[in-house]
Amino acid sequence: MRLIRTNHFRREWKKLPVKIRRRAQKALRLLISNIRHPSLRAKIVDETKRIWQARVNGGYRFYFQIRDDAYYLLDIGPHPK
């Protein structure tokens, strides 16, 4: 699988603190190797649009779609409490 970053994802990525970016890079590597890795807690959050959510850490999430052989990264940011 490969990662495709949307323009929106790229803009949001630039806003992240450096520490969160490092954690997010690790989470994205885990996504490529094993979407079911327990630390990701990946799940579908929108059945109709087939949008998935995965965990960066306790306070940050990223959203993506799976199409063909790629993960389309849609958004990343703080998780509302």
C-alpha positions as CSV (number, residue, x, y, z in Angstrom):
1,M,0.0,0.0,0.0
2,R,1.1,3.5,-0.6
3,L,0.1,6.9,0.9
4,I,-1.4,9.7,-1.0
5,R,-1.6,13.0,0.8
6,T,-4.4,15.4,-0.1
7,N,-3.7,19.1,-0.2
8,H,-5.8,19.6,2.9
9,F,-3.8,16.9,4.7
10,R,-0.6,18.6,3.7
11,R,-1.8,22.0,5.0
12,E,-2.9,20.5,8.3
13,W,0.4,18.6,8.6
14,K,2.3,21.8,8.6
15,K,0.3,23.1,11.5
16,L,1.2,20.2,13.8
17,P,3.8,20.5,16.5
18,V,7.1,18.8,15.7
19,K,6.5,16.2,18.4
20,I,3.1,15.3,17.0
21,R,4.6,15.1,13.5
22,R,7.1,12.5,14.7
23,R,4.3,10.4,16.3
24,A,2.2,10.8,13.2
25,Q,5.1,9.5,11.0
26,K,5.3,6.4,13.2
27,A,1.5,5.9,13.0
28,L,1.6,6.2,9.2
29,R,4.4,3.6,9.0
30,L,2.3,1.3,11.1
31,L,-0.7,1.9,8.8
32,I,1.3,0.8,5.8
33,S,2.6,-2.3,7.5
34,N,-0.5,-3.3,9.5
35,I,-3.8,-1.4,9.5
36,R,-4.9,-3.6,12.4
37,H,-2.0,-2.6,14.7
38,P,-3.6,-2.1,18.2
39,S,-2.0,1.4,18.7
40,L,-3.8,2.8,15.6
41,R,-7.3,1.8,16.7
42,A,-8.3,2.2,13.1
43,K,-12.0,2.1,12.4
44,I,-14.6,3.3,9.9
45,V,-16.2,6.5,11.0
46,D,-18.3,7.2,7.9
47,E,-19.8,4.1,6.2
48,T,-21.2,5.9,3.2
49,K,-18.0,7.7,2.3
50,R,-15.8,4.8,3.6
51,I,-13.8,7.2,5.8
52,W,-11.5,5.7,8.4
53,Q,-10.0,7.2,11.5
54,A,-6.8,6.2,13.1
55,R,-5.0,7.3,16.2
56,V,-1.7,9.3,16.4
57,N,-1.9,9.5,20.2
58,G,-4.5,10.2,22.8
59,G,-5.3,13.7,21.4
60,Y,-4.7,13.5,17.7
61,R,-6.3,11.5,14.9
62,F,-5.9,11.2,11.1
63,Y,-8.6,10.3,8.6
64,F,-8.2,8.4,5.4
65,Q,-9.9,6.4,2.6
66,I,-8.7,3.1,1.1
67,R,-8.9,3.0,-2.7
68,D,-7.3,0.4,-4.8
69,D,-3.7,0.0,-3.5
70,A,-3.5,3.3,-1.6
71,Y,-4.4,5.1,1.5
72,Y,-5.7,8.6,0.7
73,L,-4.9,10.8,3.7
74,L,-7.7,13.3,4.1
75,D,-7.1,15.1,7.4
76,I,-5.0,15.2,10.6
77,G,-5.5,17.1,13.8
78,P,-6.7,17.3,17.4
79,H,-9.4,14.8,18.3
80,P,-12.4,16.6,19.9
81,K,-13.1,15.5,23.4
